[in-house]
Amino acid sequence: MKPQTNVIRKSRGTLVALSGMTLALGLAAVPTQADEWNKRTVLTISQPMQVKDTYLEPGQYVFKLLDSQSDRHIVQIYNGDQTHLITTILAIPDYRVKVTGKSSFRMWETPAGYVTALRSWYYPGDNFGQEFPYPKSLKQIAFNQTAQVTTAPAPVAEAAPAEPAPAPQPQAFAPEPPSQQAPVEIAQNTPPPAPAPEPAVQTPEPAPSQPTVLPKTASSYPLVGLMGLLLLALGGFLRYAQSA
């Protein structure tokens, strides 16, 4: 009975040891699986940076994916100790051919005098990464160009004994003649006045011709008497012709 009891005890001890090792391995694997799932990455920057329209001061930040089964491109940015969520950005899937064993960050090309902008983020060993849209408005960099100039005191030379200076002699100053400027003639490019136009000669229009009317100097009664005589003579001639 005793040998069998020793075997059972040894088997139980081995089982407990294996269970403890399995539990230790399981606890050690939990953080790794969590990092593989949310792609937790710590980024330290020494210069200002923008991620889309979010401005980040120099410091340490944590990039993670949102715990979502449907969309694996929602990026959350925390401060260094993950006590404050700074922003959440909907990224674009980005594919790379060459896979590296460390986190990779690429930047957009930005104009001089503006902060850098993060373009993409790849987790170690992943072909697909996260691409961030180009910022709508970049923030300018403020340059402090105040120069500090340090001046050293100049060495003081030993002064030689000064000789007595000669007494100043009066100098005669001749008065300067007043400056005379020659009169300057200013030529004006004024054209001569144009000659006055000659008055147009107007030809008098001819007066309309008027019909000549003779003045009445005599009465019309003699003419009427003459006509009567002619009619009488014509009547007498007709009667003579009929009677013949």
C-alpha positions in Angstrom: 0.0 0.0 0.0 2.8 2.4 0.7 4.5 2.3 -2.7 1.1 3.0 -4.4 0.5 5.9 -2.1 3.9 7.4 -2.9 3.1 7.2 -6.6 -0.2 8.9 -6.2 1.4 11.7 -4.2 4.1 12.2 -6.8 1.5 12.3 -9.6 -0.5 14.9 -7.7 2.6 17.0 -7.1 3.5 16.8 -10.8 -0.1 17.8 -11.8 0.0 20.8 -9.4 3.4 21.9 -10.8 2.1 21.6 -14.4 -1.0 23.5 -13.5 1.1 26.3 -12.0 3.3 26.5 -15.0 0.3 26.6 -17.3 -1.3 29.4 -15.3 2.0 31.4 -15.3 2.3 31.0 -19.1 -1.3 32.0 -19.5 -0.8 35.2 -17.4 2.3 36.0 -19.4 0.5 35.6 -22.7 -2.4 37.9 -21.8 -0.5 41.2 -22.3 1.0 40.0 -25.6 -2.4 39.0 -27.0 -3.9 42.3 -25.8 -1.1 44.2 -27.6 -1.6 42.1 -30.7 -5.4 42.9 -30.6 -5.3 46.7 -30.0 -1.8 47.2 -31.6 -0.7 49.3 -28.6 2.3 51.4 -29.6 4.2 54.1 -27.6 5.5 57.0 -29.7 7.8 59.7 -28.4 8.3 62.9 -30.4 10.7 65.7 -29.9 9.0 68.2 -32.2 5.3 69.2 -32.6 3.3 67.0 -34.9 -0.3 66.9 -36.3 -2.4 63.8 -36.7 -5.2 64.9 -39.1 -6.4 68.1 -37.4 -5.1 67.2 -33.9 -2.0 69.1 -32.7 0.4 67.2 -30.5 3.1 68.9 -28.4 6.5 67.2 -28.0 6.2 64.3 -25.6 5.1 60.6 -25.3 1.8 59.3 -26.7 0.1 55.9 -26.9 -1.6 54.7 -30.2 -4.2 52.0 -29.9 -7.0 50.5 -32.0 -10.5 50.7 -30.7 -11.9 47.4 -29.3 -14.2 46.8 -32.2 -14.8 43.6 -34.2 -16.4 45.3 -37.2 -13.9 48.1 -37.9 -10.2 47.6 -37.2 -9.1 51.1 -38.4 -10.4 53.3 -35.6 -7.3 54.8 -33.9 -7.3 56.2 -30.4 -4.5 58.5 -29.2 -3.8 58.7 -25.4 -1.3 60.7 -23.4 1.8 58.8 -22.1 0.3 57.2 -19.0 -3.1 56.6 -20.8 -5.1 58.7 -18.3 -6.5 60.9 -21.0 -8.0 60.2 -24.5 -6.8 62.9 -26.8 -8.6 62.1 -30.0 -10.2 59.3 -32.0 -9.5 59.1 -35.7 -11.1 57.0 -38.4 -8.1 55.9 -40.5 -7.9 54.4 -44.0 -6.5 50.9 -44.6 -3.0 51.1 -46.0 -1.0 48.2 -47.5 2.7 47.7 -47.5 4.7 45.0 -49.3 7.8 44.9 -47.0 7.0 44.0 -43.5 9.3 45.1 -40.6 9.7 43.8 -37.1 9.2 47.2 -35.5 6.6 49.9 -35.5 6.8 52.2 -38.6 5.6 55.8 -38.9 5.6 57.8 -42.1 5.0 61.5 -42.5 3.3 63.7 -45.1 5.3 66.3 -47.0 4.5 69.7 -45.5 5.7 73.2 -46.5 8.6 74.8 -44.7 7.6 76.6 -41.5 4.8 74.2 -40.7 4.6 71.3 -38.3 5.0 67.7 -39.6 1.9 65.6 -40.2 1.6 61.9 -39.6 0.6 59.9 -42.6 0.7 56.2 -41.7 1.3 53.8 -38.8 2.3 50.2 -39.1 2.4 47.6 -36.3 5.3 45.2 -36.3 4.7 42.2 -38.6 1.5 43.7 -40.2 1.0 44.2 -43.9 -1.9 46.5 -43.4 -1.5 49.7 -41.4 -3.4 52.9 -40.7 -3.3 55.9 -43.0 -4.4 59.3 -41.6 -5.9 62.0 -43.9 -3.9 65.1 -44.7 -4.7 67.9 -42.3 -7.2 70.5 -43.5 -5.2 73.3 -41.8 -1.5 73.0 -40.8 -0.2 74.9 -37.8 2.8 77.2 -38.3 5.9 76.8 -36.2 6.8 79.8 -34.1 10.5 80.4 -34.2 12.2 82.3 -31.4 15.2 83.9 -33.0 16.2 86.1 -30.1 20.0 86.0 -30.1 22.0 86.2 -26.8 25.2 88.1 -27.3 27.9 87.7 -24.5 30.4 90.5 -24.4 33.7 90.1 -22.6 35.2 93.2 -20.9 38.1 94.6 -23.0 41.6 94.5 -21.3 42.6 97.7 -19.7 46.0 98.9 -20.8 48.3 100.8 -18.4 48.1 104.4 -19.1 51.3 106.2 -19.9 52.0 109.5 -18.1 50.1 112.1 -20.0 52.1 115.0 -21.4 50.8 118.5 -21.0 48.6 119.4 -23.9 49.5 122.5 -25.8 47.3 125.5 -25.3 44.6 125.8 -28.0 45.3 128.5 -30.5 42.5 130.6 -31.9 41.7 129.8 -35.4 40.2 132.2 -37.8 37.2 130.9 -39.6 36.3 132.6 -42.8 32.6 132.8 -43.3 31.4 130.6 -46.0 29.8 132.4 -48.9 26.2 131.8 -49.2 25.4 129.1 -51.6 24.0 130.5 -54.8 22.2 128.3 -57.0 21.8 129.2 -60.6 18.3 129.6 -61.8 17.0 126.5 -63.3 14.9 126.9 -66.4 12.2 124.4 -66.6 11.2 123.7 -70.1 7.6 123.0 -70.5 6.7 120.8 -73.4 3.6 122.9 -74.2 2.5 122.7 -77.9 1.7 126.0 -79.6 -2.0 126.9 -79.8 -3.7 125.5 -82.8 -4.8 128.1 -85.4 -8.4 129.1 -85.2 -10.5 127.6 -88.0 -11.5 130.0 -90.8 -15.1 130.9 -90.9 -17.0 129.0 -93.5 -18.2 131.2 -96.4 -22.0 130.8 -96.7 -23.3 131.2 -100.2 -26.6 133.1 -100.2 -29.4 131.0 -101.5 -31.2 132.4 -104.6 -34.5 134.0 -103.8 -37.5 132.0 -105.2 -38.7 133.2 -108.5 -42.1 134.9 -108.4 -44.4 135.0 -111.3 -44.5 138.3 -113.0 -47.9 139.9 -112.7 -48.7 142.9 -114.9 -50.5 145.6 -113.3 -54.0 146.2 -114.5 -54.1 149.5 -116.3 -57.5 149.5 -118.1 -60.9 148.2 -117.7 -62.2 144.9 -119.3 -65.4 146.5 -120.8 -63.9 147.3 -124.3 -62.9 143.6 -124.6 -66.4 142.5 -123.8 -67.8 144.9 -126.4 -65.4 143.5 -129.0 -66.4 140.0 -128.3 -70.1 141.0 -128.7 -69.4 142.5 -132.1 -67.6 139.3 -133.2 -70.5 137.2 -132.1 -73.0 139.4 -134.0 -70.9 139.2 -137.2 -70.6 135.4 -136.9 -74.4 135.2 -136.4 -75.1 137.3 -139.5 -72.7 135.2 -141.6 -74.5 132.0 -140.5 -77.9 133.5 -141.5 -76.6 134.5 -144.9 -75.2 131.1 -145.5 -78.5 129.4 -144.6 -80.6 131.8 -146.9 -78.3 131.1 -149.9 
